[in-house]
């Protein structure tokens, strides 16, 4: 492989890292904002649920009790989404730190085709192979 090819490959990889960095930062911003609103919603639903259940119990109103239980159930679902977003946010932050430390490896899956599919015999193996493997072969 000649020097020009190596330089072009490095430029493509660096451009990919910059594009990924911009995308990760944008996604983290969206997740942070949505988690903030979801946290407000969670605490609101939980407070209303506890209050409605307590009030329904004291006045012996079944509908109010079950409405409170429903609010608490919705709050639980909102909490699950908050935790899921937090895990995604942590993964994005790890990727941003990796890019900063120059240890980032794009581990997106690629569809690889065997030689038969190139000759129009439609046998797509569609395996998931990290890009790291391909770059180590270069």
N, C-alpha and C positions, 0 to 999 in steps of 0.2 A: 504494500500500500504506500503510495507516495505521500509526500508532505502536504500537498494541497488538499488531498482527501481527508487526512487527519484533521487539518484545520477546519475544514467545512463541517465535519462531524462534530467537533467540539463547539463550533458556533451554533449548530442545531441543538445540541444538548443544553448549552447555556441559555439559548432563547426559550427552550422548553422549561427550564428552571425558573426563569423570570416570569413566564406566563403562569406557571403553577403557583408561584409566590403571590402574584396579583390575585389569582383566583382564590387561594387559601385565605388571604387577608380579607377579601370581600365576603367570603362565606362566614368567617369568624365574626365579622361585624354584624351580619344578618342574624346569626345564631345568638349573639350577645343581646341584641335588641329584642328578639322574639322571646328569649329566655326571661328577660326582665318583665315583659308583659305577661308571660305565662306564669311567672312567680306571683305577680299581683292577682291574677285570676285564681291561682291555686289557693292562696290565703283567703281571698274573698269567698270562694265556694266553700272552703273548709269552715270558715267562721259562720257563714249563713247556715250551713248544714248542722253544725253543732247547736247553734241558737234555735233553729227550727225543730230539731229533735228534742231539745230540752223543753221548749215551749209546748210542743205537741204532747210530750209526756206529762207535763204538769197540768195541762187542760184536758188530757185524755182524748186528744184529737188524732186519730190514726192517719189521716191524710197529711197532717203537718209532720208527724213522725216520719212517714215514708218519704215525704218531700225532702226532709233533712238527710235521710239516708241516701236518697238519690243525689243530693248535692255533694255529699261526702264521696260517693262513688265517682262522680264526675271529677272531683278534685283529685282522686287517686289516679285517674286516667291522665289528667293534666300533669301530675307529678311524674308519671312514667315518661311522658314526652320530654319533660325538663331533663330527666336523667339521661335519656337517649341523646338529646342535643348536647349535653355536657360531655358525654363520651366522644361524640363527633368533634366537638370543639377542642378537646384534649388531643385527639389525633391530628387535627389540623395544626395545632400549636407545635406538636412534635415535628411535623413536616416542615413548618416554618423555621424551627430551630435547626433542623438538619440542613436546610438550604443555606442558612446563615453560616453554619460550621463547615459547609462544603462536603457534607457526608450524605446528601440527599440522593436517594435512588428511587426513580419512578417505578413503583411496583404495580402499575396498572396492568391488567390482563390484556393479552394480545391474542387475536385469533390467528393461529398458525395453520398453514395449509401444507399438505404433503405434495409431493411431485405429481401425483395422480390428478389432484384437483386443478393443477395448472394446465394439464392437458385435457381439460373439459370433461372429466369423468365424474364430477360432482361428489367427491368424497372429502368433505370438510371435516377434519379431525377436531377442530375448535377446542384445542387444549389451552389451558391458561398457563402461560410461561412468563415469569417476570422479565422485564426489559434488561435487568442486571445480567442475566445469562447471555443475552445477545451482545451486550457491550463488552463482556469479558472475553468473548470469542474474537472480537475485532483486533 
